[in-house]
Amino acid sequence: MSRKLGAFALALGILVGAMELKTLVTAHNSTVIMANGVSPVPKLPLPPSN
């Protein structure tokens, strides 16, 4: 049981570390937020109908 618990704790630690790293990178570099496309993509204007 302790082996499974240790593997689970290791995986959880890796996931939490990755999320913290992502948060630090996006907090200090605003271009990453813009490059990831946080805002929705604007729709193209419709062509004029004749």
C-alpha positions in Angstrom: 0.0 0.0 0.0 2.8 2.4 0.8 4.3 1.9 -2.6 1.1 3.0 -4.3 0.7 5.9 -1.9 4.3 7.0 -2.7 3.7 6.8 -6.4 0.5 8.8 -6.1 2.2 11.4 -4.0 5.0 11.7 -6.5 2.6 12.1 -9.4 0.6 14.7 -7.4 3.8 16.6 -6.6 4.8 16.7 -10.3 1.3 18.0 -11.4 1.2 20.7 -8.7 4.8 21.8 -9.7 3.8 22.0 -13.3 0.8 24.1 -12.6 2.8 26.4 -10.4 5.4 26.8 -13.1 2.7 27.6 -15.7 1.2 30.2 -13.3 4.6 31.9 -12.7 5.4 32.0 -16.5 2.0 33.5 -17.4 2.1 36.0 -14.5 5.5 37.4 -15.5 5.1 37.3 -19.3 1.9 38.9 -20.7 2.9 37.9 -24.3 2.3 34.2 -23.4 -1.2 35.0 -22.4 -1.8 36.8 -25.7 -0.1 34.1 -27.8 -2.3 31.4 -26.1 -5.4 33.2 -27.3 -7.3 33.9 -24.1 -9.8 36.1 -25.8 -12.1 34.6 -28.5 -11.2 34.9 -32.1 -13.1 37.7 -33.8 -15.5 36.7 -36.5 -14.8 37.7 -40.0 -17.2 40.2 -41.5 -19.7 38.8 -43.9 -19.2 39.6 -47.5 -21.8 42.1 -48.9 -24.8 40.2 -50.4 -25.9 41.3 -53.9 
